[in-house]
């Protein structure tokens, strides 16, 4: 008798241990490991060189492709400033082949002074699309435009009607402006506006904010600033948005002053897409905080609140 | 048979506890009124009578200092509130500031609020408020327990406008409406364009409910039983109870009504103790209809008030709060866009316009810096018109 009791307990514990081991193993099978990040260089038609970043899951089947288009005043480092705010890896773990890139900038040579908004649409984006097409052999991709990147994406779609992009996510997208504008627009965006206009300081880690200004920010070419100002004062892109037909998700932050909910709703209602969704990230939709412009991607809770919403919508529209 | 009559053990004990709790809460409510006193500074109170026999209280703040010589200004509170919204403390008193600037100010309480006629059952729940004087004025009437927004628009507003015009001798006036007080006037002007409203100032007024609706609003209108119970719920005492801890609460109603970070604890407590009034089921049902449909309809759905906003001709100032979740910036912008006024202004109160904070719904008047930021803006606009 004295021997049986410890044996039963031992057996029970051993079986439990085996169960646990299997459980852990199946769990890790479920998780898609992520390949190390790869970088590519692409030459545009007019001879400029762009850097592309690719993060893909280590799976055998071809993955759906997601192209991240950030604002031209940011580089691709914006997407992985910190492991806690890494949207590409988050998406790659969910089975997406994620691409990001940096638009041409003024750093490289003097010729860049002739940089125009149209260069992004007719040279940069087509070159990126071509590379993605060649490397992934896919017929259609999803695109996510962030901030001014969505303005570029919208213009690209309206100009080229490229069927390669089959669905789009617009995060904090300034597309059209409903007048009257706020003073910070009239005063000039680049001059002396407090941080809390673009960040909800309570919703962002200090280190992330510091890294953002040290690593992710790029100088904005002067013609682009001028173009943006003209956009603001004329009410935004002049395309007939009713011919915008692909499924689209709009994401806005309640506190956002650059791409305010008001202006984004104004643009959203003009879109011709039958399948369109608008989501505002603020307390009135039961999120932890009212999001501002940059914290939609870099916020403390973005990983738990914004990313899952984007991933969910993209999974629904795969 | 006998056993069924025996009450469960400890019943008596439980009941005692409940009675004690009830008494504790009752004294708590009464205590709040002592801890957070208000001292409204109106000079005289008048009563206007509607055609269906309701008495409406009108509080007069005559001009102090140099009179502006401008048409009288009428202040109208919002949903479930009373005139104290405009005169909560000496510092946060828009009515007082206006009268000191030389305006002739008339602050009104719509039916069911302030010292206007109220349902009779409130008599029992607001024992601590009752005085022989109030009883004499028939403030409480057991037959008058239900009313809706159409009553405000069709019965209260014409009487109030006529009353102020008659008392002052002016043929025009400026109307300042917060939230529902502005909605009612916008709807009234849409129905019968009244030239006597010269200036219309709408503070946090939703023109329509934006599409897509927020989860918060959708969730609230799903609480059908709760809304129907609004006949019996005493909202006033509910908020009164939570007044001392109101700065700690971050529930759905708080998100809808103010930006907690932009209000001081004292103001919040006073607001919850004195300003909130009891709900009428008719008004709640009509608000629910508005959230469901997007547009503002009459209670029998025969009239769409939102569709009539283009008839507004008065000089218009729309004031919106960036963090307002009831009258969102785009919702307030809707009336601005729709009105055919020659002279109209839209102002958003948020950090993007250089203000100290992003304003919520009630903090447009009661916010920390509202007396320094919002009041001067509105008064400046009034002086120009």
Interface residues (C-beta under 8 A of the other chain):
Chain A: X178 X180 X182 X183 X184 X185 X194 X196 X197 X254 X255 X257 X260 X261 X262 X265 X266 X269 X277 X278 X279 X280 X282 X283 X284 X285 X286 X290
Chain B: X210 X211 X212 X214 X215 X216 X217 X255 X256 X322 X323 X325 X328 X329 X330 X333 X346 X348 X350 X351 X352 X353 X354 X358
